């Protein structure tokens, strides 16, 4: 008599990045399949895999994370925490807790546009100075922009994830391409989950995180900074083109 195998636990899919690249919008589209859901409680971002750097990892902590997916609404639950991609210590943890062959989803956006979006959001949380004097604004940008710059170093981050999980499980998508036609990108994830396609609806619904402050920060407020970012990201973009097939023509800052 055959012994039944225990049902797999943990995330059936995991979104890891990148921040400010349409991840909330894409997650909402992914959830339109009736067999796909978030973990119990319906939170898109759980952040569990970033916490152990501060307080460590234990069997109890791991069990608590897995348990979040046991009572999900559908049989293929997951989460999408965009900070995971840049928090490189999370890759081995993802390998440990995800179900076998769970796809790892990565959305990439023009890194200069992404940086500007991140800093615009930061300006809603951290008071930034008036445009004049410009030196004060430059200091604010460099101080608050350290994490934002690293977040756009996609090629290095993907290499770290690929070393741990291999390339087959990584689904790397270009935001500018799927923004124009999201159905094929969403179907790619569904296929990796063993699912058939359903027709997407409400694909242009704005994300609740896509908001602009009353007095937005822009790159043009810091003369020369756009060029600095171009030189920083250009080698990364070329590596993305060669390794992951990124269409650089869809990133006007680098075309």
N, C-alpha and C positions, 0 to 999 in steps of 0.2 A: 504493500500500500504506500503510495507516494505521500511524502510529508509536505504539507503546504508551507511555502516560504512566507515569512512575515512580510507584511506590506512595507514598502519603502517609506522612510520618514524624512522629515526635513524639507527644504525647498525643492520643488520640482523644476523651478527656473529661478534665476537670480540676475537682477539688473544691477550693474556696478558703476555705471558712469555714462557720460561725464556730467558734472553739474552745469546747469544753465544750457542744456542741449536738448530740451524738449522731453525730458524723461517722464514728467507727470502726464503730459499729453499722450505720449506713446503707451504708457502703462494703462491709461484709460481705454485706449484702443485694444490693447492686448486682452483686457478683461471682458471685452464684448463676446468672447467665446464662452458658452455656458459651462465648459469644463475647466475654465481657468479662473483663479481667484487670488486674492491676497490671503495672508495668514489670518488666523482668528483675530477679530477686532478690526479688520479692514484697513490697517495702516499701511501706506505705501512704503515708508522708510522705517526700518526697525533699528538700524545702527548697532545691532548686537555684535557684529564682527569687528567693529572699531574699538569697542570698550575694553577688550582684554589687554591692550597696551598699557592701560592705566591700572586695572585691578586684577589682571591675570585670567587664566583659563582653568576651569575645573570641570569635573564630570557633571556636577550639579548645574553649572552654567550652561553647558552644552545640552543637557537634557531639557532645561527650561526653554532654550531656543527651539529645539526640535518639537517640543510640545505645542508651540504656537501654531504649527502647521497640521497638527492632528485633527483639530476641530474646525478646519477651514470650510468655507461654503462649497467648494468644488474639489474634485479629486486631484487637481494639479495646481496647488497654491505656490506662491512665490512672494518675493519682495523686491523692491527697487530702491536701493540706497546709493545715490550717485557718488558719495564720498569714498565708497569702497575702492574704486579704480585707483585713486591716488594714494590710498592708505595701503601700501604694498604688503604689510604684514597680514592683511585679510585673505590673501590668495590661498595660503595653506589651510586656513580655517574654513574657507569656502569648500575646498576639496574634501575636508573632513565631514562637514555637516550636510552638504547637498546630496540629493539622491544621485545614484549612478547615472551618468550621462546627462545630468541637468544642464541645459544650455545657459551660458553666461552671456548676458546681453550688454553691449557697449554702444552708446550713441556718441558720435563725434561731431562737433561743430567747429567751423572756422575758429581756430584758437584765439585770434585777435578779437573777433566778434564776441566770442565767449568771455574773454577777459573783460571787455567793455561791459557786457551784461552783468557779470559778477560784481564789478566795481559799482555799477549803477545800483544794484541791489544793496551793496555794502553801504552806499550813501544814505539808504533808508534806515539803517541800524546804527551807524556811527556818524556823528556830526562831522561834516567836512567843511573846510573853510571856503570863504567866498573866492571867486576866481582871481581877485587881486588882494594881496600880492601873490604872484604866481609861485614864488618859492615855497610858501606855506602849502599850497595845493600839491606841488610836486612832492614835498616831504610826506604829506598825507597819503598820496598815491603809492609811493614806494613802501611806506610802512604797512598800509592795509593790503597792498597788492602782492605780497610775498606768496601767500597760499594760492592766490588767483593765477599767478604766473606758473607755478608748479602744476596746477591742475591742467594746464594746456600742454604739458609735456607727454602727449599721448603715446608716442612710440615707445618711450622708455617704460612707461607703465604697462603697456600691452606686452612688452617683452618679459616683464616680471611675471605677469599672469600666465603667459604662454609656457614659460618654463615649468610652472607648477601644474597646470591643467591641460597643457597641450593645445594645439590650434583647433582641433576638431570641435571642441565644445564652445569656443568663442564665436559669437555672432557679432561682428563689427559692422555697424550701420552708420551711414552718413546722414546727419540730420537734414541737410539741405536737399538731399535726394528724396528721402522719405516724406519730407514736408510737402513736396509736390504730388506724390503718389504713395500714400502709406500702405496701401493694401499688400503689395508684394513683400514689404519688410515685415509686416505683422504675420503674414502667412509663412514666412521663413521660420519664425519662432514657433508658430503652431505646428508646422511640419516637424520641427525638431522634437516637439512634444508628442508626436504621433497622432496629431489631430488633423481633421479635414478643415477646409476653409469655410468661413461664414462671411457674408457681405458686411463691410463696415458701414456704420451710420454715424452721423454727426461728426465727421472727421475734422471739421474746421472749428469746433467748439473751443474757445480760448481756455487756456489753463488758468487756474486760480493763482498760480505763481507768476504768471506773465503780467507783471504790473510795473509801472514806471513811477518814480517819485516825482514830487512837484518840482523839485530843483535838481534835475539829473546830472550825474557826473558823466562826462564824455571824454574820450581820448583827446579831442581837439583842445581841451582846456589845459593840456600839458604838452607844450611844444616839443617835438622830437621823440616823444615816447612811443608813438606808433612805429617809427623806424626802429627803435630799440627792440620792440616786440617782434618785428619782422625778422631781424637778424637772430633773435633768440629761437624763434619757432621754425625758421626756414629748413634747417637740417631735419627737424622732427617731421615736418610735412613731407619731405622727400622720402624719408624712411616709411612713412605711412603709404605713400603712393606705391612704392616698390613691394612692400610686404603685404599690405591689406587692400590694395586696389582703390584707394581713395581717389576720387575724381577731383583733382586740384582745380580744374576749371570751374567747379561750383563754389570754390573759395576765392572770391575776387581779390582778397588781400594778397593772394599768392599766385594767381593765374598769370 
